[in-house]
Amino acid sequence: MTKILIIEDEIPAQKKLKRFIEELDLSAEIIAELDTVQSAIDFLNTHKPDLILSDIELLDGNVFEIYRQVSITCPIIFTTAYNQFWMDAFDGNGIAYLLKPFSKERFQKAWDKFLLLRNSGTKEQDSIANLTRLIQQNFSDKSYKKRFTINTHQGIYFLETESILFFEANEGLVFAYDRQGKKHLLTEPTLKEIEEFLNPSDFFRVNRSELIHKPYIEKIERYNKNTLAIKLKGYETYLKTSQSQTAAFREWVEK
């Protein structure tokens, strides 16, 4: 019997994971469903699951705080709406990184990796390391979008990704701002879709509506207790981190 811990603060996501597990393995047992960093730390200090299904941004913080405080020996499948944490995910026991919303097929691939690990004749930590190296290689080989198409009444032109200061979602539209601070309407419908095209080492979503480009960060100031103000080169208005993203932004910007 496979003992599974779910760390997830969204009820629909919890239900989806449980449904997928039931459809793939009736013998699997969900031993707990937790929605906060602290409850997971307390639980893992006394329990040893065979597999963890882990969201990343929880009600009270980022799950990597859990894995800094508790020694984990089982593999972890990460499920999240943000692509910028994948490098952190594979620094430890991560074997898969599923971007929400993910399909049953994507989940099954992650599940198959877990089964490969469990059924492997090698030591558990060696198996995790081997799978992690393969996954990291897949990410390093990924080709990121080099330019975006801009449609205008005068025709079509292209905006190079390397020249974009930041992306902004506003009233159902998505814009890119270039190095001169000029605003360009994009054809992509959401910031989430754009994130999937970009290198997470270079771009970070500081709040629900703004995605910034690291090379253009000129200055960072404290805005209030849990929020930072970011000055980009060539753009006068400061962008602000949301409270939920501030800690993750601090880690990302220093890499």
N, C-alpha and C positions, 0 to 999 in steps of 0.2 A: 504493500500500500504506500502510495506517495503522499507525504504530508506537505501541504501547501499553505503558505502564509500570503495573504493579499494585503498590501499596503496601498490604500486608495481612498481619497476623500470624496469622490463623486459617486453617488448611489447608482446612476445608470451604468457607469463604467464598472462598478463592482458586479452588477447583475450580468453584464456582458461577459466578463471574465469567468464568472461561475458557469454561465451557459456553455461557453466554449470548452471549459474543463470537463463538464458533464458529458458533452458530446464526444470528446476525445478519449476520456478515460473514466469509466464508471467507478473504478476502484480508488481513484484519487480522493483524498480527504482534505477539505479546507479546514485547517485547525484554528484559524482566526482571520477576522477582517478588521483592520485597524486604519484609522484615518488621521493620526497625528504622529509627529516625530517622537514625542515622549512616550506614548503608549507602545510604540514599536520597540523603543529602547528597553522599556520595562519587560516586554514580552520576550524579546530575544536574549535577555540576560538569563532566562530560565527555560527557554524552549529551543529546540534545534529542528527547524523544518528541513525538508529535502529540497524545497524550491521556494523562492520568494518571487512574487509578481509585484513589482514596485512602481508606483507613480513617483514623480520627482518633486513637484511643488505641492506641499500639503498645507493644511489649515494653519499650522504653527511653524512652518519653515520648510527647509530643503532636506530631502531624505539622506543626502550624503553626510549630514550630521549624525544620523543613525550609524552609518558604516564607519565613521571615525571613532565612535564610542564603543561599538560592540564588534567583537571578532566574529566574522561570518565565514563559515566553511562550505555553505551550499551555493549553488549557482543562482543568479538573479536575472530575471527577464524584466527589463525596464519598459514602462508604458507611459508616454508623456505627449503633450501637445507641443513641446519645445525641442528643437533639434540641436541647441547649443551645448547640451550636457553630455553628448555621446562620448567625448574623450574621458570625462570623469567616470562615466558608467563602466568603461572598460579598463580603468586603472585598477579595479578590484575584481569582483567575481561576476561581472556582467557577461552574459553570453548572447544577448539579443537586445535590440533597441527598437521598440515599436512606436511609431509616431501615430498619435490619434488623429482622426478615426482610422483604426486598422481593421482589416477584414479577417474572417476566420482563416483564410488561406495563409495570411501573414502570421497569424498566431500559431497555426499548425507548424510552420517552418521553425518558429522559435521552440515550440514544444518538441519537435523532432531533434533539434540540437540538444535539448535537455536529455532526451532519451539516449542519444548517442553518448553523451557524457556519462549517464548513469550506467549504461551497459558496457562501457569501455573497460578493457582489462587493465588499463594503466591507472596510476594513482589519481585520485580526484583532483588534486591541485595541478598536476601535470596536464590533465584533460582540459581543465578550465583554461590554463595558459595557452594550450594549443588552439582551442576554439577562439579565445580572445585575439590571438595573433591573426587568425584567419579573418575575423570580423574587422579588425583594425585595418588589415590590408585592403578589404573591400571598400572601406570608407576612404582610405588614402588614394585609391584608384578612381574614386568618383570624380566625374567631370562637372565642374560648376559653371553656371551661366556667365558668359563673358560680356554680353551686352543685351539691352532690352529694346524692343521695337516701340517706336512712338508714331502714332497715326495723327496726322493733322490735315487740314483742308488743303494745304500746299503739297501734301504727299507724305511719304514714309521716310523717317530717318532713324538713326540708331544712337543709343546712349550707352557708352561703355561702362560696365559695372565698376571698374576701378576709379571712375570719375564721379561716382555717386556719393554724396555726403550721408544721406539718409532717405528712408522710405517713410511715407505717411499715409495712413488710411483715414479718410474723412468723408462721412455721409455716403458710404457705399462705394466710394471711388478710391483708387490707390495712386499716389503720386511719388515721383522720385525727384530729389533736389540735387542739382549738379554743383560743381565746385564754385560757381559764381552765384549760387543761391537761387538759380532759376528753377521753376517748378514745371515738371513734365507729367502729363497724364499717361498712365500705363494701361496696357490692355489686360493685365492680370487682375482677377476679380478680388483677391484677398491678400493680406500680408502673409498669411499662413502659407499660401501657395508660393509666394516669392521666397519665403524662408527656405523652402525645399530646394530652391535653385542655387542657394548661396553657401559659401564656406562658413560654417559656424565659428571658425577661429577668427574670422574677419567681421562678421555681422552679428549684432545682438539686439533682441527686441526689449527695449528698456521699459515699455509699457504696452498697453493694448493697441495703441495706434501708431507707434514709431519704432523703426528698426534702423539702427545706426551702424556706420562703417568705422571700424577702429582707427585706421590711419589718419582720420580727420579729427580725432578728438584732440582739442587744444588745451582744455582746462576742465577740471572737475571741482565743484564746490559743494559744500553741504547746504541743502535747501531747508530741511528741517530734520528732526530726529531720525526719521527712517527714509528720507528721500534725498537724492543727489541731483544737482543741476549740472548739466553737461554743455560746455561751449564747443561748437564745431568750427573748424577753420572756414572762413568765408560766409558764415551765417551768424547773424547778430542775436537771434532769439535763443535762449537757453532751453534745452530739452530736459525733461525731468523723469527720473526713474519712478516707477510705481513702488509702493512699499514692499510688495511681494517679490519684486525683481532686484531690489537694491543689493542684497547680499550676493546673489548670483552674479550681478554685474561687476561687483568688486573683484570677485574671483576671476571672471572672464577677462577683465581689462588688464590684469597683471600678468596674464599668460603670454 
